[in-house]
């Protein structure tokens, strides 16, 4: 039985948490946009941690959900890596980049999901 977008988002959040990602926020965008159902936003303290978080999310989602990302962008600079699973988009930021783009504020009217 296929997993729901929320279940996929929770697996990704657990993987990010396993690598000590900070400030995890899960936004429910299902009533706000057709682009995706959920944004998972988190922060890695430095480029190495961002890289480790991305690897863990990709590995755990593949293993537990049986899906691969449609795309993964930003691995060259490791200041903002976007992992697109279609229904769930994972954003892994360095602190200064997250502060600059403020995705939580941009989607401020989207409900937050408890993790």
C-alpha positions in Angstrom: 0.0 0.0 0.0 1.5 3.4 -1.0 2.4 5.8 1.8 0.6 9.1 2.2 2.6 12.3 1.6 2.4 13.0 5.4 4.0 9.6 6.1 6.8 10.3 3.6 7.3 13.7 5.2 7.5 12.1 8.7 10.2 9.6 7.4 12.2 12.5 6.0 11.8 14.5 9.2 13.0 11.5 11.3 16.0 11.0 9.0 16.9 14.7 9.3 16.5 14.5 13.1 18.8 11.5 13.2 21.6 13.7 11.8 20.9 16.4 14.3 19.1 18.8 12.0 17.9 21.9 13.8 14.6 23.8 13.7 12.6 21.2 11.8 9.3 22.7 10.5 6.7 20.7 8.5 4.3 22.9 6.6 1.0 21.5 5.2 0.7 23.2 1.8 -2.0 20.9 0.5 -4.7 23.6 0.5 -2.3 26.4 -0.6 -0.7 25.1 -3.8 -0.7 22.4 -6.4 3.1 22.2 -6.3 3.3 19.8 -3.4 1.5 18.8 -0.2 4.3 19.4 2.4 7.5 21.4 2.9 10.0 20.0 5.4 12.4 22.8 6.3 15.4 22.2 8.5 18.9 23.6 9.2 22.4 22.1 9.3 25.1 24.0 11.1 27.7 23.7 8.3 28.2 22.3 4.8 29.2 18.8 6.2 26.1 18.5 8.3 23.9 19.7 5.4 25.5 17.0 3.2 25.0 14.3 5.9 21.3 15.3 6.4 20.6 15.2 2.7 22.3 11.7 2.4 20.3 10.4 5.4 17.0 11.7 4.1 17.5 10.2 0.7 18.6 6.9 2.1 15.8 6.6 4.7 13.0 7.7 2.3 14.3 5.3 -0.3 14.5 2.4 2.2 11.3 3.0 4.1 9.1 4.6 1.4 10.4 3.0 -1.8 10.8 6.2 -3.7 13.6 8.3 -5.1 13.6 12.1 -5.4 12.4 13.6 -8.7 15.4 16.0 -8.3 18.0 17.1 -5.8 19.4 20.6 -6.3 22.0 22.7 -4.5 24.5 20.0 -3.5 27.3 22.0 -5.2 27.2 24.9 -2.7 25.5 23.1 0.2 23.9 26.3 1.5 20.4 25.3 0.4 19.7 21.8 -0.8 16.2 21.0 -2.1 15.1 17.3 -2.4 11.9 17.1 -4.4 9.7 14.0 -3.9 6.8 15.5 -5.8 4.3 15.5 -2.9 7.0 16.4 -0.4 9.8 18.9 -0.8 12.6 18.9 1.7 14.7 22.0 2.2 18.0 21.7 4.1 19.5 25.1 4.8 22.6 26.5 6.4 21.5 29.0 9.1 22.4 32.2 7.2 20.6 31.0 4.0 17.5 30.0 5.9 17.4 33.4 7.6 17.8 35.1 4.2 15.0 33.2 2.4 12.6 32.8 5.4 10.4 30.1 3.7 8.4 29.8 6.9 7.4 33.4 6.7 6.7 33.2 2.9 4.3 30.3 3.7 3.3 31.8 7.0 -0.4 31.0 6.6 0.2 27.3 6.0 -0.6 25.1 9.0 2.4 23.6 10.8 2.3 19.9 11.4 3.5 18.6 14.8 6.6 16.4 14.5 
